[in-house]
């Protein structure tokens, strides 16, 4: 019994060792298939952990169990499974190129704005990305490309090779060669590709002789820089298409009008009510001296005004001729001078000066009025006057005192009437002289009763004299008093302050004053005289002893 137990234990240990050996061998083969070797556990290490050291087996007549061989290993287990090959077609006879990195983003880095210039449609291309390292291309259709400012050029320092951050080699996990069991050639029985009868390739239409061919135009832009391309009906950048401004594609429609501007003369206005002009158009203005020529270029909705001067100009542009309904005359001018007529003869001599600061008014029957003030030399002017009947009036209150009109003769109240016709100059001169035209008069009577009032029958004082003194008290003149009427007069006086005095030596005595103009009852009266004034009532009543 003891032998049987020991024998059984030995058999169990043998099977454990055999099982561990089989497991390690299978793991090693699997690791070889995956090119990733793994350490195989040894029987010794396993046994040391579970059983004591083996003893030599005892001899017995009983046959022991046959040793168990490892499981049969087939060709499928001894070699790694072949990697399935991709399907080979006519398009895969060569390895597919490995995509290289690029600095161009998936979305377009450009913005394009369709604008309308004087010359026609235009496109503004703006680079919204960093500086370009290689040129891009645009195609302008519908017109020959014309590039306006700025005009960038392709820089000479564009790198000839790819950027340095592109990997120089392919990844190491890409197989360098195809598996050896891939057929080197395609099967000979692969049928040739027949064209699809549903797809009919039509030849590209030949461009018309008068249609410019679309050409790829390279351009380079720094970050934020813009490029303006003029002309054409559409712009292509890659797969993006931008249409021109519809207003710019309309044909020009020019309208010419003519007016007579009073201040500047005839003017012709050319207005473009259609699309922009593609080329300048010349014009000629004739029937004036000198003849005028020029040219204009108008965008959509734009206009230009060309001044042609006075007269009857004729404007010609292309097949259009424009004229005025009536001649355009230059405005009239009225000038004049107001002078000091020293000798009062009505004619201005060389030394006679002008009168400054005199106000002159110009008026017509409709109520139109202008004013002017004479300069230091007495001159004045009214310009830009239309055709009308004007009256030039001098404000005599602005003249120096005691000046009276001497010229022109018959001008009445310092006014001149003129029938003004356009494009002519007119003159209205006035002469004024200092003339003593004022006067003072009064009566001197002898009181007989009812003092302070001249009663009927009261007579003048025979032999009495009236005296005239100036503002300083100097005697200027004396006149007799009429004995019958008592009247006296000082004529041809200038304006100013005067004093009328009765000469007491010429009166009888004793005597007193019963009435005078200023109420002082002192034989004299102060008077302020205006220019041209005829002052009356400088009276005196006197009385004697009865």
C-alpha positions as CSV (number, residue, x, y, z in Angstrom):
1,X,0.0,0.0,0.0
2,X,2.8,2.3,0.8
3,X,4.4,1.5,-2.5
4,X,1.2,2.2,-4.3
5,X,0.9,5.6,-2.7
6,X,4.4,6.6,-3.4
7,X,4.1,5.3,-7.0
8,X,0.9,7.4,-7.4
9,X,2.6,10.5,-6.2
10,X,5.4,10.0,-8.6
11,X,2.9,9.7,-11.5
12,X,1.2,12.9,-10.4
13,X,4.4,14.8,-10.3
14,X,5.3,13.5,-13.8
15,X,2.0,14.7,-15.2
16,X,2.4,18.1,-13.6
17,X,5.8,18.4,-15.1
18,X,4.6,17.3,-18.5
19,X,1.7,19.7,-18.3
20,X,3.9,22.6,-17.5
21,X,6.3,21.7,-20.2
22,X,3.5,21.6,-22.8
23,X,2.2,25.0,-21.6
24,X,5.6,26.6,-21.8
25,X,6.3,25.2,-25.3
26,X,2.9,26.5,-26.6
27,X,3.5,29.9,-25.1
28,X,7.0,30.1,-26.7
29,X,5.7,29.2,-30.1
30,X,2.9,31.8,-29.8
31,X,5.4,34.4,-28.8
32,X,7.6,33.5,-31.8
33,X,4.5,34.0,-34.0
34,X,4.0,37.5,-32.7
35,X,7.8,38.4,-32.7
36,X,7.5,39.2,-29.0
37,X,9.4,36.5,-27.0
38,X,8.3,35.9,-23.4
39,X,10.2,34.0,-20.8
40,X,9.1,30.3,-20.4
41,X,8.8,29.2,-16.8
42,X,11.1,26.2,-15.9
43,X,10.0,22.9,-14.5
44,X,12.5,23.3,-11.7
45,X,11.0,26.5,-10.4
46,X,7.5,25.1,-10.4
47,X,8.6,21.9,-8.7
48,X,10.5,23.7,-6.0
49,X,7.4,25.6,-5.1
50,X,5.1,22.5,-4.9
51,X,7.1,19.2,-4.3
52,X,10.2,18.0,-2.7
53,X,13.2,16.8,-4.7
54,X,12.4,13.7,-6.7
55,X,13.7,10.3,-5.7
56,X,14.8,7.6,-8.1
57,X,11.8,5.3,-8.8
58,X,11.7,1.9,-7.3
59,X,11.9,-1.1,-9.6
60,X,8.5,-2.8,-9.9
61,X,7.2,-5.6,-12.0
62,X,4.1,-3.6,-12.7
63,X,4.2,-1.7,-15.9
64,X,4.0,2.1,-15.3
65,X,1.9,4.4,-17.3
66,X,3.3,5.4,-20.7
67,X,4.6,9.0,-20.8
68,X,2.3,11.4,-22.4
69,X,3.6,13.2,-25.4
70,X,3.0,16.9,-26.0
71,X,0.0,17.8,-28.1
72,X,0.5,17.4,-31.8
73,X,1.7,20.6,-33.4
74,X,0.3,21.3,-36.8
75,X,1.6,23.8,-39.5
76,X,-1.1,26.2,-38.4
77,X,0.4,26.3,-34.9
78,X,4.0,26.3,-35.8
79,X,3.9,29.4,-38.1
80,X,2.1,32.8,-37.6
81,X,-1.1,33.3,-39.5
82,X,-0.5,35.2,-42.8
83,X,-1.6,38.8,-42.8
84,X,-4.5,39.2,-45.3
85,X,-3.4,41.2,-48.4
86,X,-5.3,44.2,-49.8
87,X,-7.2,43.7,-52.9
88,X,-5.0,44.4,-55.9
89,X,-6.5,46.5,-58.6
90,X,-5.1,48.4,-61.6
91,X,-5.0,51.5,-59.4
92,X,-3.0,49.8,-56.7
93,X,-0.1,48.3,-58.6
94,X,2.1,51.0,-57.0
95,X,2.3,52.0,-53.4
96,X,0.0,54.9,-52.5
97,X,1.9,58.1,-51.8
98,X,2.2,59.0,-48.2
99,X,0.4,62.4,-47.6
100,X,2.8,65.2,-46.7
101,X,1.9,67.9,-44.2
102,X,1.0,71.3,-45.6
103,X,0.6,74.9,-44.2
104,X,-2.6,75.5,-46.2
105,X,-5.7,75.2,-43.9
106,X,-8.7,73.2,-45.1
107,X,-10.8,76.4,-45.3
108,X,-9.8,79.2,-47.6
109,X,-7.5,81.8,-46.0
110,X,-8.8,84.5,-48.3
111,X,-11.8,86.8,-48.2
112,X,-12.9,88.3,-51.5
113,X,-15.1,91.5,-51.7
114,X,-16.7,92.4,-55.0
115,X,-16.6,96.2,-55.4
116,X,-17.4,98.8,-58.1
117,X,-14.6,101.1,-59.3
118,X,-14.7,103.9,-61.9
119,X,-13.2,101.4,-64.5
120,X,-15.8,98.7,-63.7
121,X,-16.1,95.6,-61.5
122,X,-13.2,94.7,-59.2
123,X,-12.4,92.2,-56.5
124,X,-10.4,92.8,-53.3
125,X,-8.5,89.7,-52.1
126,X,-7.4,89.8,-48.5
127,X,-5.1,87.3,-46.8
128,X,-6.5,86.5,-43.3
129,X,-3.7,83.9,-42.5
130,X,0.0,84.4,-41.8
131,X,2.4,85.3,-44.6
132,X,2.1,83.1,-47.6
133,X,5.1,80.8,-48.2
134,X,4.1,79.8,-51.7
135,X,2.0,81.5,-54.3
136,X,-1.8,81.0,-54.8
137,X,-3.6,81.5,-58.0
138,X,-6.7,83.3,-59.2
139,X,-8.6,83.1,-62.5
140,X,-10.5,86.2,-63.7
141,X,-13.2,85.4,-66.2
142,X,-15.0,87.9,-68.5
143,X,-12.1,90.3,-69.0
144,X,-8.3,90.5,-69.2
145,X,-7.0,90.7,-65.6
146,X,-5.8,94.2,-64.6
147,X,-4.1,94.4,-61.2
148,X,-4.3,97.6,-59.2
149,X,-2.3,98.7,-56.1
150,X,-0.7,96.9,-54.3
151,X,1.0,94.7,-56.9
152,X,2.9,92.0,-54.8
153,X,5.4,89.8,-56.6
154,X,6.5,86.3,-55.8
155,X,9.4,86.6,-53.4
156,X,12.7,85.1,-54.4
157,X,13.2,83.4,-51.1
158,X,10.3,80.9,-51.4
159,X,11.8,77.6,-50.1
160,X,12.5,75.0,-52.8
161,X,12.0,72.1,-50.4
162,X,9.3,71.0,-48.0
163,X,9.3,72.5,-44.5
164,X,11.8,71.1,-42.1
165,X,9.1,69.7,-39.9
166,X,8.1,67.2,-42.5
167,X,9.4,63.7,-41.4
168,X,12.3,62.6,-43.6
169,X,11.4,58.9,-43.4
170,X,8.3,56.9,-43.3
171,X,7.1,55.5,-40.0
172,X,9.0,52.3,-39.0
173,X,5.8,50.3,-38.6
174,X,5.1,50.5,-42.4
175,X,6.3,47.4,-44.1
176,X,9.1,48.2,-46.5
177,X,8.1,45.5,-48.9
178,X,4.9,43.7,-49.8
179,X,4.6,40.1,-48.5
180,X,6.6,37.6,-50.6
181,X,3.5,35.7,-51.5
182,X,1.9,38.6,-53.4
183,X,1.9,37.9,-57.1
184,X,4.5,40.1,-58.9
185,X,2.2,40.6,-61.8
186,X,-1.5,41.0,-62.3
187,X,-3.4,38.0,-63.5
188,X,-3.3,37.9,-67.3
189,X,-7.0,37.2,-67.4
190,X,-8.0,40.5,-65.9
191,X,-10.3,42.1,-68.5
192,X,-9.4,45.5,-69.8
193,X,-11.6,48.4,-68.7
194,X,-14.2,49.3,-71.2
195,X,-15.4,52.9,-71.4
196,X,-18.8,53.5,-70.0
197,X,-21.1,54.0,-73.0
198,X,-23.3,56.3,-70.8
199,X,-20.5,58.8,-70.4
200,X,-19.8,60.8,-73.6
201,X,-16.8,62.9,-73.5
202,X,-17.4,66.1,-75.4
203,X,-14.4,68.1,-76.6
204,X,-13.8,71.3,-74.8
205,X,-15.2,74.3,-76.7
206,X,-12.7,76.5,-78.4
207,X,-12.7,80.0,-76.9
208,X,-14.1,82.7,-79.1
209,X,-11.7,84.9,-80.8
210,X,-12.9,88.0,-78.9
211,X,-13.2,86.3,-75.5
212,X,-10.0,86.5,-73.4
213,X,-8.8,83.1,-72.2
214,X,-8.9,82.6,-68.4
215,X,-5.4,82.3,-67.1
216,X,-4.2,81.3,-63.6
217,X,-2.5,84.3,-62.1
218,X,-0.1,83.7,-59.2
219,X,-0.1,86.1,-56.3
220,X,1.6,86.4,-52.9
221,X,0.2,88.3,-49.9
222,X,1.5,89.0,-46.4
223,X,-0.7,88.5,-43.5
224,X,-3.6,91.1,-43.6
225,X,-2.4,92.4,-47.1
226,X,-5.0,92.9,-49.9
227,X,-4.8,92.7,-53.6
228,X,-7.3,94.5,-55.9
229,X,-8.1,92.9,-59.3
230,X,-10.2,94.9,-61.7
231,X,-12.3,93.7,-64.6
232,X,-14.1,90.5,-65.3
233,X,-17.5,89.1,-64.3
234,X,-16.3,86.5,-61.8
235,X,-13.1,85.5,-59.9
236,X,-12.0,82.0,-59.1
237,X,-9.6,80.9,-56.3
238,X,-9.5,77.2,-56.1
239,X,-13.0,75.9,-56.0
240,X,-14.4,79.2,-54.7
241,X,-16.2,81.5,-57.2
242,X,-17.0,85.1,-56.6
243,X,-19.4,87.1,-58.8
244,X,-18.9,90.7,-59.7
245,X,-21.1,93.5,-58.4
246,X,-24.2,93.4,-60.6
247,X,-24.4,97.2,-60.8
248,X,-20.9,97.3,-62.3
249,X,-22.0,95.0,-65.2
250,X,-24.6,97.5,-66.5
251,X,-23.8,99.6,-69.6
252,X,-23.1,103.3,-69.0
253,X,-26.1,105.7,-69.6
254,X,-24.9,109.3,-70.0
255,X,-27.3,112.3,-69.7
256,X,-26.1,115.8,-70.4
257,X,-27.8,119.0,-69.1
258,X,-26.9,122.7,-69.4
259,X,-27.7,125.6,-67.1
260,X,-26.7,129.3,-66.9
261,X,-25.2,129.9,-63.4
262,X,-25.5,133.7,-62.7
263,X,-22.2,133.7,-60.7
264,X,-20.0,131.4,-62.9
265,X,-21.6,131.3,-66.3
266,X,-22.8,128.4,-68.4
267,X,-22.2,124.9,-66.9
268,X,-22.7,121.4,-68.5
269,X,-23.4,118.4,-66.3
270,X,-22.8,114.8,-67.5
271,X,-24.5,112.2,-65.3
272,X,-24.0,108.4,-65.6
273,X,-27.3,106.6,-64.8
274,X,-26.0,103.2,-65.8
275,X,-22.9,101.1,-65.2
276,X,-19.4,102.4,-64.9
277,X,-17.5,103.6,-67.9
278,X,-14.6,101.4,-69.0
279,X,-12.8,104.2,-70.9
280,X,-12.5,108.0,-70.8
281,X,-14.7,110.0,-73.1
282,X,-13.5,113.4,-74.5
283,X,-15.6,116.6,-74.9
284,X,-15.2,119.9,-76.6
285,X,-16.8,123.3,-75.7
286,X,-16.9,125.5,-78.8
287,X,-18.4,129.0,-79.6
288,X,-16.3,130.5,-76.9
289,X,-12.8,132.0,-76.9
290,X,-10.7,130.1,-76.2
291,X,-12.2,126.7,-77.0
292,X,-12.2,124.1,-74.2
293,X,-11.4,120.4,-74.4
294,X,-11.1,117.6,-71.9
295,X,-12.2,114.1,-70.9
296,X,-14.1,112.4,-68.1
297,X,-14.5,108.9,-66.7
298,X,-17.6,108.2,-64.6
299,X,-18.6,105.3,-62.4
300,X,-22.1,104.1,-61.8
301,X,-24.3,107.0,-60.5
302,X,-21.5,109.6,-60.7
303,X,-21.6,112.9,-62.5
304,X,-19.2,115.7,-63.5
305,X,-20.0,119.5,-64.0
306,X,-17.9,121.4,-66.5
307,X,-18.0,125.2,-66.4
308,X,-18.0,126.9,-69.8
309,X,-18.1,130.6,-69.0
310,X,-20.5,133.2,-70.4
311,X,-21.9,133.5,-73.9
312,X,-23.5,130.8,-76.0
313,X,-21.2,127.8,-75.6
314,X,-21.8,124.4,-77.4
315,X,-20.9,121.2,-75.6
316,X,-20.0,118.1,-77.7
317,X,-19.2,114.7,-76.3
318,X,-19.4,111.6,-78.5
319,X,-22.5,112.0,-80.7
320,X,-24.2,114.3,-78.2
321,X,-24.4,118.1,-78.5
322,X,-25.9,120.4,-75.8
323,X,-26.5,124.1,-75.9
324,X,-28.3,126.7,-73.8
325,X,-31.8,128.0,-74.5
326,X,-30.5,131.6,-74.4
327,X,-27.1,133.3,-74.1
328,X,-25.6,133.3,-70.6
329,X,-24.5,136.9,-69.9
330,X,-22.1,138.0,-67.2
331,X,-23.7,140.0,-64.4
332,X,-23.6,143.8,-64.4
333,X,-21.6,146.0,-62.1
334,X,-22.4,149.5,-60.7
335,X,-19.5,151.5,-59.3
336,X,-19.2,155.1,-58.2
337,X,-17.5,157.7,-56.0
338,X,-18.8,160.4,-53.6
339,X,-16.5,163.4,-53.4
340,X,-16.1,166.7,-51.6
341,X,-16.9,169.4,-54.2
342,X,-14.7,172.1,-52.6
343,X,-15.6,174.8,-55.1
344,X,-19.2,173.6,-55.4
345,X,-19.0,173.7,-59.3
346,X,-20.5,170.2,-59.8
347,X,-17.3,168.9,-61.4
348,X,-14.6,166.9,-59.7
349,X,-11.2,168.5,-59.9
350,X,-7.9,166.6,-59.1
351,X,-7.4,167.8,-55.5
352,X,-11.0,167.3,-54.4
353,X,-11.0,164.3,-52.0
354,X,-13.6,161.5,-51.6
355,X,-16.0,161.4,-48.7
356,X,-15.6,158.2,-46.6
357,X,-18.2,156.3,-44.6
358,X,-21.2,157.5,-46.7
359,X,-24.0,154.9,-47.0
360,X,-25.3,154.1,-50.5
361,X,-28.4,152.0,-51.2
362,X,-29.2,150.1,-54.4
363,X,-32.9,149.1,-54.9
364,X,-35.1,147.9,-57.7
365,X,-38.9,148.2,-58.0
366,X,-39.5,144.7,-56.8
367,X,-38.0,145.5,-53.4
368,X,-34.5,144.0,-54.0
369,X,-32.0,146.2,-52.1
370,X,-28.3,146.2,-51.4
371,X,-26.2,148.7,-49.3
372,X,-22.6,149.7,-49.5
373,X,-20.4,152.2,-47.5
374,X,-17.8,154.3,-49.3
375,X,-14.1,153.6,-48.7
376,X,-11.5,156.2,-47.6
377,X,-11.3,157.4,-51.2
378,X,-15.1,157.7,-51.4
379,X,-15.6,154.7,-53.8
380,X,-18.3,152.1,-53.6
381,X,-19.5,149.2,-55.9
382,X,-22.4,146.8,-56.5
383,X,-21.5,143.6,-58.3
384,X,-23.2,140.5,-59.7
385,X,-26.3,142.4,-60.7
386,X,-29.0,141.0,-63.0
387,X,-30.8,143.0,-65.6
388,X,-33.2,145.4,-63.9
389,X,-33.9,149.0,-63.3
390,X,-32.0,150.1,-60.2
391,X,-32.0,153.3,-58.1
392,X,-28.8,154.4,-56.4
393,X,-29.7,156.5,-53.3
394,X,-27.2,158.4,-51.0
395,X,-28.1,158.5,-47.4
396,X,-27.5,162.2,-46.7
397,X,-27.7,161.7,-43.0
398,X,-24.3,159.9,-43.2
399,X,-22.7,162.9,-45.0
400,X,-20.7,165.5,-43.0
401,X,-22.9,168.4,-41.7
402,X,-24.0,171.2,-44.1
403,X,-23.0,169.2,-47.2
404,X,-25.4,169.7,-50.1
405,X,-25.6,167.9,-53.5
406,X,-23.7,169.6,-56.3
407,X,-23.5,166.7,-58.9
408,X,-25.1,165.3,-60.9
409,X,-27.3,168.3,-61.7
410,X,-30.9,167.5,-61.4
411,X,-30.3,164.4,-59.3
412,X,-33.0,165.6,-56.8
413,X,-32.7,163.8,-53.5
414,X,-29.2,162.4,-54.2
415,X,-30.6,159.5,-56.3
416,X,-29.7,158.1,-59.7
417,X,-31.8,155.6,-61.7
418,X,-30.1,153.2,-64.1
419,X,-31.5,150.6,-66.5
420,X,-29.0,147.8,-66.1
421,X,-28.3,145.3,-69.0
422,X,-26.2,142.3,-68.3
423,X,-22.5,142.1,-69.0
424,X,-22.0,145.9,-68.7
425,X,-20.4,148.3,-66.2
426,X,-22.3,151.3,-64.9
427,X,-21.2,154.4,-63.0
428,X,-23.1,156.6,-60.5
429,X,-20.9,159.4,-59.0
430,X,-22.1,162.1,-56.6
431,X,-20.6,165.5,-55.6
432,X,-21.4,167.2,-52.3
433,X,-20.1,170.5,-51.0
434,X,-20.2,172.2,-47.6
435,X,-22.8,174.9,-48.1
436,X,-24.2,177.2,-45.4
437,X,-27.9,176.7,-46.0
438,X,-29.3,177.3,-42.5
439,X,-30.8,180.6,-41.2
440,X,-32.2,182.3,-38.1
441,X,-34.9,184.9,-38.0
442,X,-37.1,186.7,-35.4
443,X,-38.8,190.0,-34.4
444,X,-38.2,192.6,-31.8
445,X,-41.2,194.7,-30.7
446,X,-41.9,197.4,-28.1
447,X,-44.4,196.4,-25.5
448,X,-47.3,198.8,-24.8
449,X,-49.3,196.4,-22.6
450,X,-50.1,192.8,-22.0
451,X,-46.5,192.0,-21.5
452,X,-45.1,188.8,-23.1
453,X,-47.5,188.9,-26.0
454,X,-47.2,191.0,-29.1
455,X,-50.5,192.8,-29.6
456,X,-51.8,194.3,-32.7
457,X,-50.3,197.7,-33.3
458,X,-47.2,197.2,-31.3
459,X,-44.3,198.4,-33.5
460,X,-40.7,197.4,-33.9
461,X,-37.9,199.3,-32.2
462,X,-36.3,201.7,-34.6
463,X,-32.5,201.7,-34.7
464,X,-32.1,198.4,-32.8
465,X,-29.4,195.9,-33.9
466,X,-29.4,192.1,-33.6
467,X,-26.0,190.4,-33.2
468,X,-24.9,186.8,-34.0
469,X,-22.2,185.1,-31.9
470,X,-20.6,181.6,-32.5
471,X,-20.2,178.9,-29.9
472,X,-17.0,180.5,-28.5
473,X,-18.8,183.9,-28.0
474,X,-17.2,185.6,-30.9
475,X,-19.3,188.1,-32.9
476,X,-20.0,186.8,-36.4
477,X,-22.5,189.2,-37.8
478,X,-25.1,191.9,-36.9
479,X,-28.2,193.0,-38.7
480,X,-30.7,195.9,-38.2
481,X,-34.2,195.4,-36.9
482,X,-36.9,196.7,-39.3
483,X,-38.4,199.6,-37.5
484,X,-41.9,199.0,-38.9
485,X,-42.1,195.2,-38.6
486,X,-39.3,194.5,-36.1
487,X,-38.0,191.6,-38.2
488,X,-34.3,190.5,-38.5
489,X,-32.6,187.6,-40.3
490,X,-29.3,185.8,-40.3
491,X,-29.0,183.7,-43.6
492,X,-26.4,181.2,-45.1
493,X,-25.4,179.8,-41.8
494,X,-23.7,176.4,-41.1
495,X,-25.0,174.1,-38.5
496,X,-23.8,174.7,-35.0
497,X,-24.5,176.5,-31.7
498,X,-25.2,180.2,-31.9
499,X,-26.3,183.1,-29.6
500,X,-28.6,185.9,-30.8
501,X,-28.1,189.1,-28.8
502,X,-29.7,192.6,-28.8
503,X,-27.1,195.4,-28.8
504,X,-28.3,197.4,-25.8
505,X,-26.4,200.5,-26.9
506,X,-28.8,200.7,-29.8
507,X,-31.9,200.6,-27.5
508,X,-33.5,203.5,-25.6
509,X,-33.2,203.5,-21.8
510,X,-34.4,202.8,-19.2
511,X,-35.6,199.4,-20.7
512,X,-36.3,195.7,-19.9
513,X,-37.0,192.4,-21.7
514,X,-40.5,191.1,-21.4
515,X,-40.2,188.0,-23.6
516,X,-37.4,185.9,-25.3
517,X,-37.0,182.4,-26.8
518,X,-35.0,180.8,-24.0
519,X,-37.0,182.6,-21.2
520,X,-33.9,184.1,-19.6
521,X,-35.1,187.7,-20.3
522,X,-31.5,188.9,-20.5
523,X,-31.3,190.4,-24.1
524,X,-29.8,187.2,-25.6
525,X,-30.9,183.7,-26.6
526,X,-28.9,180.5,-27.3
527,X,-29.8,178.5,-30.4
528,X,-28.6,175.1,-31.8
529,X,-28.9,175.1,-35.5
530,X,-29.1,172.0,-37.8
531,X,-27.7,171.9,-41.3
532,X,-30.0,173.5,-43.7
533,X,-32.4,174.5,-40.9
534,X,-34.4,177.7,-41.2
535,X,-35.1,178.6,-37.6
536,X,-37.8,181.2,-36.9
537,X,-39.2,182.7,-33.7
538,X,-36.0,184.1,-32.1
539,X,-38.2,187.0,-30.8
540,X,-37.7,189.7,-28.2
541,X,-40.3,191.8,-26.4
542,X,-38.9,195.0,-24.7
543,X,-40.5,197.7,-22.6
544,X,-39.5,201.2,-21.4
545,X,-40.6,203.6,-18.6
546,X,-44.0,205.0,-18.9
